[in-house]
Amino acid sequence: MKGFLVAICILCCYSTRLATGLEVTLAGLPVNGYVMNPEGGNPQPLNLVCSYTVDPGETAQYVIFYKDGTDIANQIVVIQVSDGTHRKFNSYLTRADVTATASDPSYTLTIGGVTMADEGSYRCRVSTEFNTAIVTTDEQILNLLYRPNPPQITRGPEVATGTFRVSCSSDGGRPAPEIKWFKMQSSDQIEVAINASANRETPQGDTILVESEVEVMATEADPVQVFCQLLHDSLTSQSKTNIIIPESAAPSTTTTVKPTNTTDENNPGTKPSTGALGGGAVAGIVIAVLIIVAIIVGVVVFLVRRRSAEPKQPKEEQTGAENPAASQTDVRGGNTNPAYPDQRDEKPPIEEYKPEPTTV
């Protein structure tokens, strides 16, 4: 342990110099910054890889990672090349998420839970036995980014005749995102960049709220479509929204555009149409159905009563087995005896009954 610390002191006292035969590189830091809130979920661990090459016959002795300087107070971890053991120093002593792994000639410093305190510059230093060569890499900068929330655009008041103010804002970003403005006149359909009349940045903890305003000229006969776009290194896709000026020229469903708000900014009590029927329409449908059902029931009752009111027809006289005597007689009065098919029983005509006169 004593020799370990002595070697560290010697390394720190030496001036950084490039020795023939020893080359050191540091890689792993994202060029555009490390995103703390990526779209896919939690951020991945940060890995810094220090690699070296030496001439034949030379042997590396120590690999040291530094942050924000190259003094003893800036050391993160010291790795002994001969056996791969390492020790953490300073504020990293109690950080379980900071580890070092050896795979000679590459050594990796891993930060599992990146915080704002990890933002800064990093270096790697390699020394050979007896400190015959010491090489320190150039600093690599770790920038921490927070992906901003989608822009929210609002339609402001008419500041002059035909001139309207439009505002756009976004929070949750770090560093502050840049807001770009564009407009497209209805008459020419050409998108043109416009300059903001005001910009404000307000710190909110680790992130920044950005607000911007523009003034545009528009009429109901020739409305303008105004676009607000965010520019930020953390964004992998375009973040853009728009609004129609003036409000009277905008469709009822395209009022103030807010990705996280479904109500009109100028009329908080209104809600966009969802395609559902209103209460009056539902009541009308119910009444119409009840009327149709009542008509059907009335028709059925009428038909049943009419049928029951018709007089019953008298039953036909029984024939055949029920009346043997009638089985031999034709319905028209003829003879139905098969033995005499051509003979018919002639019935005498019925004489009209005339009462005899009575004498008193």
C-alpha positions in Angstrom: 0.0 0.0 0.0 2.8 2.4 0.9 4.6 1.8 -2.4 1.2 2.2 -4.2 0.8 5.7 -2.8 4.4 6.7 -3.4 4.1 5.7 -7.1 1.0 7.9 -7.3 2.8 10.9 -5.8 5.7 10.4 -8.2 3.3 10.3 -11.2 1.6 13.5 -10.1 4.9 15.3 -9.6 6.2 14.5 -13.0 5.4 16.8 -15.8 3.2 15.4 -18.6 5.5 14.4 -21.4 5.2 12.3 -24.6 7.6 9.4 -24.4 8.8 7.5 -27.4 7.1 4.2 -27.7 4.1 4.9 -25.4 0.8 6.0 -26.8 -2.4 6.5 -24.8 -6.0 7.1 -26.0 -9.2 7.8 -24.2 -12.6 7.0 -25.8 -16.2 6.5 -24.8 -17.6 9.9 -24.3 -20.4 10.8 -26.7 -19.5 13.6 -29.1 -22.9 15.4 -28.8 -23.3 14.9 -25.1 -24.8 12.3 -22.8 -28.6 12.3 -22.7 -30.0 11.9 -19.2 -33.6 11.2 -20.3 -33.4 9.4 -23.7 -36.6 8.5 -25.5 -36.0 4.8 -24.9 -36.1 5.0 -21.1 -33.3 5.0 -18.6 -29.8 6.1 -19.8 -27.1 3.5 -20.3 -23.9 3.3 -18.1 -21.1 5.6 -19.2 -17.9 3.7 -20.2 -14.5 5.5 -20.6 -11.9 3.3 -22.2 -8.2 4.0 -21.8 -5.9 2.1 -24.1 -2.1 2.2 -24.6 0.7 0.7 -26.7 4.4 0.3 -25.7 7.5 -0.7 -27.4 8.7 -4.3 -27.0 10.6 -4.7 -23.8 8.6 -2.0 -22.0 5.9 -2.7 -19.4 3.1 -0.4 -18.3 2.8 0.0 -14.5 -0.1 2.3 -13.7 -3.3 3.6 -15.4 -4.9 6.6 -13.8 -8.3 8.3 -14.6 -8.7 12.0 -13.7 -11.6 14.5 -13.7 -11.2 18.2 -14.0 -7.5 18.3 -13.7 -4.4 16.0 -13.1 -3.6 16.5 -9.4 -4.0 14.0 -6.7 -7.3 15.7 -5.7 -8.6 15.0 -9.3 -7.9 11.2 -9.3 -10.9 8.9 -9.8 -9.2 5.5 -9.8 -5.7 4.1 -10.0 -5.2 0.7 -11.6 -2.1 -1.4 -11.2 -1.3 -3.0 -14.5 0.7 -6.0 -13.1 -2.4 -7.6 -11.4 -5.3 -5.5 -12.5 -6.1 -4.3 -8.9 -7.5 -0.8 -8.5 -8.3 1.8 -5.8 -10.8 4.7 -6.0 -10.0 8.0 -4.5 -11.6 11.3 -3.4 -15.4 11.5 -3.8 -15.5 8.3 -5.7 -14.5 6.2 -2.7 -18.1 5.8 -1.6 -19.7 5.5 -5.1 -20.6 1.9 -5.7 -21.7 2.7 -9.3 -18.1 3.6 -10.3 -16.1 0.5 -11.2 -12.9 -0.3 -13.1 -12.1 -3.3 -15.2 -8.9 -4.4 -16.8 -8.3 -6.2 -20.1 -4.7 -5.2 -20.8 -3.9 -3.1 -22.7 -7.4 -1.6 -22.3 -8.9 -0.3 -19.0 -12.5 0.8 -18.6 -13.9 3.2 -16.1 -17.7 2.7 -15.7 -20.1 5.2 -14.2 -23.4 3.4 -13.7 -25.6 6.2 -12.4 -24.5 9.4 -14.1 -25.4 12.6 -12.2 -24.9 16.3 -12.8 -21.7 16.1 -10.7 -20.1 13.9 -13.3 -20.2 16.6 -16.0 -16.7 17.9 -16.8 -13.4 17.0 -18.4 -11.7 13.6 -18.2 -8.1 12.4 -18.8 -6.2 9.2 -18.7 -2.5 8.8 -17.7 -0.3 5.7 -18.2 3.2 5.2 -16.8 5.8 2.5 -17.5 8.0 0.8 -15.0 10.4 3.1 -13.1 8.4 6.0 -14.7 10.6 6.0 -17.7 7.6 7.2 -19.7 4.5 9.0 -18.7 1.7 10.0 -21.1 -1.5 11.8 -20.4 -4.3 12.1 -22.9 -5.9 15.3 -24.0 -9.1 16.1 -22.0 -12.4 14.7 -23.1 -15.5 16.8 -22.2 -18.6 15.1 -20.9 -21.7 17.3 -21.5 -24.9 16.2 -19.9 -28.1 16.8 -21.9 -31.8 16.8 -20.9 -34.2 16.3 -23.8 -36.7 19.2 -23.8 -40.5 18.7 -23.9 -42.4 19.4 -27.1 -43.0 23.0 -28.0 -46.3 24.6 -26.9 -47.5 27.4 -29.2 -50.2 29.9 -28.2 -52.1 32.6 -30.1 -51.7 36.0 -28.4 -53.6 39.3 -28.7 -53.8 41.6 -31.7 -51.2 44.2 -30.9 -52.1 46.4 -33.8 -54.5 46.3 -36.7 -53.7 43.1 -38.6 -50.6 42.3 -36.4 -50.8 39.4 -34.0 -48.4 38.1 -31.3 -47.6 34.4 -31.1 -45.7 32.7 -28.2 -43.9 29.4 -28.1 -42.3 27.7 -25.0 -40.5 24.5 -24.0 -39.3 23.3 -20.6 -37.3 20.4 -19.3 -34.3 20.9 -21.6 -30.6 21.3 -20.8 -28.9 23.2 -22.2 -31.6 25.6 -23.3 -33.0 24.6 -26.7 -33.0 27.0 -29.6 -36.5 28.1 -30.9 -36.8 28.7 -34.6 -39.8 30.5 -36.2 -41.3 30.1 -39.7 -44.4 31.3 -41.4 -46.3 30.3 -44.5 -48.7 32.8 -46.1 -51.9 31.3 -47.4 -51.5 33.2 -50.7 -48.1 31.9 -51.6 -47.6 28.7 -49.6 -43.8 29.4 -49.2 -42.2 28.7 -45.8 -40.2 31.7 -44.7 -38.0 32.1 -41.5 -38.9 35.0 -39.2 -37.0 36.5 -36.3 -38.2 36.4 -32.8 -39.1 39.7 -31.1 -38.2 38.4 -27.6 -36.5 35.4 -26.0 -36.3 34.4 -22.3 -34.5 31.6 -20.4 -35.6 30.7 -16.9 -33.6 28.1 -14.9 -35.7 25.3 -13.3 -33.4 23.2 -11.3 -31.2 21.2 -13.6 -33.2 22.3 -16.7 -34.2 25.5 -18.4 -37.6 27.0 -19.5 -37.3 28.7 -22.9 -39.9 31.2 -24.1 -40.0 33.1 -27.4 -42.4 35.5 -29.2 -43.0 36.8 -32.7 -45.3 39.3 -34.3 -46.9 38.4 -37.6 -49.2 40.3 -40.0 -52.3 38.4 -41.2 -55.9 38.9 -42.3 -58.9 36.7 -42.4 -58.7 36.8 -46.2 -55.0 35.9 -46.3 -54.2 34.0 -43.1 -50.8 32.9 -42.0 -49.6 29.5 -40.7 -46.9 30.1 -38.0 -44.4 27.3 -37.1 -42.4 26.9 -33.9 -39.4 24.4 -34.1 -37.0 23.3 -31.4 -33.3 22.6 -32.1 -31.4 20.6 -29.5 -28.6 18.0 -29.6 -30.7 15.5 -27.7 -33.5 15.4 -30.2 -33.4 12.5 -32.7 -36.5 13.6 -34.6 -38.0 17.0 -35.5 -40.0 18.7 -32.7 -42.3 21.2 -34.4 -45.8 22.7 -34.0 -47.9 25.3 -35.8 -50.9 27.6 -35.5 -53.2 29.6 -37.8 -53.4 33.4 -37.5 -55.9 35.0 -37.2 -58.1 32.7 -35.1 -61.2 33.4 -37.2 -59.4 31.9 -40.2 -58.5 28.7 -38.4 -60.6 25.6 -38.5 -62.5 24.8 -35.3 -60.3 21.8 -34.7 -57.0 23.5 -35.2 -56.8 26.1 -32.5 -53.8 26.5 -30.2 -51.6 23.5 -30.7 -50.3 21.9 -27.5 -49.1 18.3 -27.6 -50.0 17.8 -23.9 -53.3 19.9 -23.9 -56.5 19.1 -25.7 -58.4 22.3 -24.9 -58.3 25.7 -26.7 -55.9 28.1 -24.9 -58.2 31.1 -25.6 -61.3 29.2 -24.4 -60.3 26.8 -21.6 -63.9 25.6 -21.2 -64.1 24.3 -24.7 -63.1 20.8 -25.8 -62.4 19.5 -29.3 -65.0 17.4 -31.0 -64.5 13.7 -30.2 -67.1 12.4 -32.7 -69.6 11.4 -30.0 -73.3 12.3 -30.2 -74.6 15.2 -28.0 -77.3 14.8 -25.4 -80.0 16.3 -27.6 -79.2 13.9 -30.5 -79.4 10.9 -28.1 -82.8 12.1 -26.7 -84.2 12.6 -30.2 -83.2 9.1 -31.2 -84.8 7.6 -28.1 -88.1 9.4 -28.7 -88.2 8.3 -32.4 -87.6 4.7 -31.4 -90.5 4.9 -28.8 -92.9 6.4 -31.4 -92.1 3.6 -33.9 -92.6 0.9 -31.2 -96.0 2.5 -30.2 -97.1 2.5 -33.9 -96.2 -1.2 -34.3 -98.1 -2.2 -31.1 -101.2 -0.2 -32.2 -101.3 -1.9 -35.6 -101.0 -5.3 -34.0 -103.8 -4.6 -31.5 -106.1 -3.3 -34.3 -105.6 -6.4 -36.4 -106.3 -8.7 -33.5 -109.5 -6.9 -32.5 -110.7 -6.9 -36.1 -110.2 -10.6 -36.5 -112.0 -11.4 -33.3 -115.0 -9.2 -34.4 -115.7 -11.2 -37.6 -118.8 -13.6 -37.4 -118.0 -17.3 -37.2 -119.0 -19.4 -40.3 -121.5 -22.3 -39.6 -120.0 -25.7 -39.7 -120.7 -27.8 -42.8 -123.0 -30.8 -42.5 -121.3 -33.9 -41.5 -120.9 -36.5 -44.3 -119.4 -39.9 -44.8 -119.0 -41.9 -41.7 -120.6 -39.2 -39.5 -123.8 -39.4 -41.5 -124.2 -42.7 -43.3 -127.5 -41.7 -44.9 -125.9 -38.7 -46.6 -123.1 -40.7 -48.1 -125.3 -42.0 -50.8 -126.7 -38.6 -51.8 -125.0 -36.1 -54.0 -124.5 -32.8 -52.6 -126.7 -31.4 -55.3 -129.4 -33.8 -54.5 -128.4 -36.5 -57.0 -128.1 -40.3 -56.5 -124.7 -41.3 -55.4 -125.4 -45.0 -55.3 -122.6 -46.5 -57.4 -125.0 -49.3 -58.6 -127.2 -46.7 -60.4 -124.9 -44.0 -61.5 -127.2 -42.5 -64.1 -130.2 -42.2 -61.8 -130.8 -39.3 -59.7 -133.4 -38.9 -57.0 -135.8 -36.3 -58.0 -137.3 -34.4 -55.2 -140.7 -32.9 -55.7 -140.7 -29.2 -55.7 -141.6 -27.6 -52.5 -145.0 -26.0 -52.8 -145.6 -22.8 -51.2 -147.7 -23.1 -48.1 -150.9 -21.3 -48.2 -153.1 -21.2 -45.1 -156.8 -22.1 -45.6 -159.4 -19.5 -45.0 -161.2 -19.8 -41.8 -164.9 -19.1 -41.4 -166.3 -17.5 -38.3 
